[in-house]
Amino acid sequence: MWEGMQHAPHRAVPRGWVCRETSYVDRPPGFWAYQNLCAVPSEPQDPVVVESHVREAKGARIAVGVNVSVPFENLEGWGKNSVAAERAGADFLEINVSCPYIPGRGLEIGRDPEKVRTIVKAVKQRVRIPAMVKLNAGVFPENLMAVATACEDAGADGISISNTIYGFVGVDIESGMPLPAYVDVEGELRGVSTGLSGPAIKPLVLASVARLAQTVKVPICAIGGITDWQSAVEAIMLGATMVQLCTAVMLYGYRVGRELNRGLQEFMARKGYKSLQDLVGITNKRYSVGKVYTSSAEKQPRTMVVDEVLCDGCGRCVPACEASGDGAIKVTDGVAAIDQDLCLQCNSCMIVCPRQAISSVWEPAVLRATELAQA
């Protein structure tokens, strides 16, 4: 994760330093984030190299998808690389307009619906194999939906979401050193802002999948934070028809794919699902996903309650309620009590409670409506 640090001058690297974020690696829920620290290619993809790699990959006798990334101005390059991939036997293309750190490519294109539309048309005019467009969940939602609609209008066969999210991991506060860092060709130690992946971006991915499923009709592929079969099911239930894994495989090896498949099959058998299609979008169908609150103080049809047996009166919920809500919680005689007239149902008390003594109870009318919707 911090491989680039090994090449920094010894005078610049404090011995024995530990990045706080590394404490999340290999601990539940897996790992927090992974920063892409790869070299940026100075030249576009070479069709000859693309064709060679695809032919080699096809030797595994499994479906092969090819990620194509070319500067916007080089429309001929988009076509040539796509044709080369198809000629070599590629089963589908992934038009990459979402890489967050490559100058002149990736996200610099993917924010502009008209540029994306032009590229998709240029590719689809040259090949017959399916082509999905890889977008970035870091784009403002309304802009993302506009780009997705442009993809669909231009003939894209699917949309994948998301590429890595542009970010900077942090700073070693003991030395002031940026994390991660590497030495450039001039010998200068530099911090790197590139792409973050892993569970850290999963909430953005799930929100984008849900929105896309309600906006476009083409299939959706979820990427980002898919570390186990449970996270794959979440994405599928929000509308994804396919998921991709990259970071999890990079950190834990190809066994992740086998474990995901096994867990998914056992889950489907236990729940009585006959095919993956039975899972696709069921959350969007049952619930209103992605709607925003009409006001910051919108009351929810539920009540926050305290289990007096579990509560030990530690008071962790009190400052959380004062900062997030209207100070509805007081601790009296060693037990927390909630003033329902002041409670905003913000969930902060439930999140910080170390004993899980606070929960929410939905009103019977709402529960009945949910049961009818699921029937």
N, C-alpha and C positions, 0 to 999 in steps of 0.2 A: 504493500500500500504506500509505503514511503521510500520506495526503492531509490528514488533520485537523491535522497539524502546521503547515500553511501559515497557519492562521487564529489561531495562538497569538500572544500579545503578543511583540514582538521582544525585550523584556528577559528573557523566560523561555526563549527558544529559542537555544541556543548556535549560533553560525555554524559551518558546516563539519562538524557532527557526522555520523557515519555509524553506523547501527545494524549490529551484527555480522551479524544475520540476513539483511540485504539482500544480503550476499555470495552467498547461495544463489540469488537470483533470476536466471533465465535461464542457469543453469549446470546441467550434468547432476547429478541426474536431472531437472532442469527447474526447479522451485522448491520451497522447503522448506515454507513455510506461508503462508497468506493469512489476515489477520484481518478479520472482518466488522465494518465501522465504519459501519453504516447507522443511520438514525434509527428509533426504536421507535414504531410507530403507537399512538396513545392510544385509538383506537376500533376496534372489530371491523370486519372486512370488510363492505362495503356490498353487498348482493345486486345492486343496480342497476349498481354499478361492475363487479362480477364478470361480470355478463352482458355488459356493454359490451365489456370486455376480451376475453372469450372469442370474441365475434362478430368482433372485429377480428382476433384470432389465426387464426381459422378461414379468413380470407381467403387465408392462405398455402397452403391445401389440403393440409395435413399433419395428422397426429394431434395433438391438443391435450389436455394433462393440466392439471388445475387443483389447485393447492395450497390447501387450506382450513385456516385457523387461527382458532379462536374460543375465548373463555374457556369452561372446563368448565361453569360454571353456566348458560351461554346455550345450552342444547340446541336451542332453536328457531332460534338463529342458525346452528348447524351445519347444520340441515335446510334453512333458507332459502337459504344460500349454495350448498349442494350442488345444490338444485333449480334455482337460477338458472344454475349452470354447465351442468347437463344440458340445460336449456331452450335455452341458447345454442349447443348443439352440441358440448360437451366430450365427448371420447372416454373419459376416465377421470378419477377423482379421486385426490388424494393427501391423506390425512387427516394433518395435521401435528401430532403430539404430541411433538415432539422439539427445537424451537428452544430453545437453552440459556440465553437471556438476556431473554426477554419475560415480564414479571411476569404471573402468573395464567394463562399459556398455555404451550404447548410442553412442555418437559421437566418442568415442574411437574405436568403431567397424565400425561406418558408414563412416569413411574416407578410409577404406580399401575395394576395390572392391571384392577381393577374400574372405575375411571374410564374407561380406554381401552375396555373392553368396552361400557360404556354409550354412549359416543360412536359407536363403530362401529355398534352396533345402531340408534341414532337416525338415522344417515346411510343405512344400508342399507334402512331402512323407507321412505325417501323417494325413493330413486333406483333406476334399473335399470342404469345404467352401472357398470362395474367400479370398485371403490374399494380402493386399497392404503393401508396405514398406514405413515407415515414415523417410524421409531424412531431412537434415538441409541445409537451404539456405546460411548459413555462410561458407560453404565449397567452396573453390576456384572453379570457374565454370567448368574448364576442369576436375577436379577431381570429381565433382558432376555428370557430364555427364557419366564419366567412371563407377561410382557406379550405376547410374540409368540403364545403359546398362547391367551391371552385374545382376541387379535385374530382368530385363526383360528376359535375357538369362536363368536365373535360374527358371523361371516359375511364377514370381510374377504377380498377376492379376491387379495391379495398383500401383501407387506411390503417396504418400501424401507429401506435402512440405509446410510449414516448421515447425519444432519444434522451441522452443525458441532459441534465439541467445545469445551466451555467452557474458556477459557484466557486467559492474559495474556502478551503477547509478551515483555516484558522491561523493562529500565531502562538508560538511557544513563548509565553509571557516571561519566562525566566531569562531568556536571551534576546527576545524581540525578533526572533527568526521566523520568517514566513513558513507555513506548512501547506503542502510540501514544497521543497525547493530543489533546484538543480543548477549546475554550472553551465552557462551558455558557451558558445564557441569563442567568445572573447574573454573567458575566464571569470565572468561576473556571476555571482550567486543571485539567483532570481526566484521569487515566489511565483507560483503557477495558478492561474485561474482558468480552469477548463471545465470538464463535465462531471457532475455528480450523479451516481446511480445507486441502486440498492433500495432497501426499505425506506430510506429518507425521502424518496420521491414517490413512493407508492400512493399516498393520499392524492397527489396531483394527478397521477395516472388514472386512478379509479374515478375521480371526478370528471376527467376528460372522456373516459370511456362511456360513462353514463350520459354525458351531454351529446357525444357523437352518436350514440345509439338512438337518441331521440331527434337527431338532426338529419342524418344521412341514412340511405338504405343499403349502401354497400357494406360488406363484411368488415369487422374491426378486429385488429390484432393488438392485444395488450402487452406492453413491455415496460418493465421498471418495477422493482420490488417483488417480483415473482420468485419466491425463494422455496416454496413448498406447495403441496397440493391444495392446501387451504387458501392460499393467496391466489392460486390459479382459479379456484372455484369462485372466489369473490369477483374477479374480473369477468368471468363468464356470466355470472348471474347479473352483472350490470350491462351485459350486451356484447362482450367480446366473443367471437367465434373461434379465436385462436390466441395462444399466448406464446411469447418468446422468452427465453432465458439467456442471459449472457454473464452478468456479474456473478450470479450464484455458481455458474459452471466454472468461471475463472478462479473462484476462491475454493470451491469444494470438489471440483472435478465432474466428470460426466455421470457419476453415480446419482447426481441430483435429479437428472431426467428420469432414471429408472425408479427412484423413490417417489417422484411426483406421479408417474403413471400408476404405480402400485397403489398409492394412497387414494388417487382419484377413482380407480376401479373399485376399491373397497368401499369408498364413500357412496358411489352410485349404487352398488349392490345393497348396502344397508338402507338407503333411502328409497330404493325401488325405481331409480331412473334407468330407462332402457338405453338412452343414447345421450351424448353431450347436448344435442339439440334441445332436449328436455330442460336443460339448465339455462340456455341462452336467454338473457334478458328478463328472467322471471322477477328480479327485484324491481326493475323499471315497470313491469306490468302490474305488480301488486302495490307498489308505493309510488308516491310523487317524489322522484329523486332529482335533486339539483335545484329546487326552488329556493329562493332567498327569503329571509324574514321580511315581513312588511314593515316592521319597526324594530328597533333595538330592544324594546321592552315587550315584545309580543309574548303574551301568556300562552303556555302550552297546556293542553287538556290533561294534565297529570299533576301529581303531588309528590314532593320530595319527602321521604319519611326516614326516621331514625330508628334503628333496631336498638332498643335500650339494653338488651342483653349483650350485644357485641360492643357497643360504645363504651369506651373507658374514660371519656371526658378529656382526652388529650388536648383538644382545642385547635388542632390543625385546620379544621374547617372554618374557624372564626375569621382569621385574617384573609382567607381565600374568599369568603363571602363578602367581607368588607371591600375588597379590591375589585371583585367581579360583579357583585350584585348590590343589594341595598342594605347589607348588614342584618340579614334576617335570622342569623344563627347566634344563639347565646348558650353558654355552658352553665347549667344550674344543677347543683347537687351532684356533680360528677357525670352528668349526661347532657349531650347536645340537644337543643330544642329549636325547632324552626317555626318562625312566624310566617304562616302561609300568606298573609296579606302583603308581606314585603318580598316574599320569595319570587325570583324571576325564572326559576328552573334553569339556571345557567349550567348546572352540572359540576361546577368547580368543587363544591363540597364533596361530592361523590368521588371525584377524581383523586383528591388529596387524602381522603380518609384511609389510614393505614390498615384499618381493621375491616374495611368494606361494610361498615355499619350503616351507610347511607345509600338509599336506592330510590328509584322513582316508581310510582304506581300510576298507571294510566286509568282514566275514568272508564267505567263500564261501557258507556255508549261508544267510546272510541275503540275499545277492544272488540266490541260486537261488530262495528263497521269493518274493522280489519279482518275479522273472521269471515265475514260475508264476501269481502274482496278477494280472499284467498280461496274461497270455495269454488 
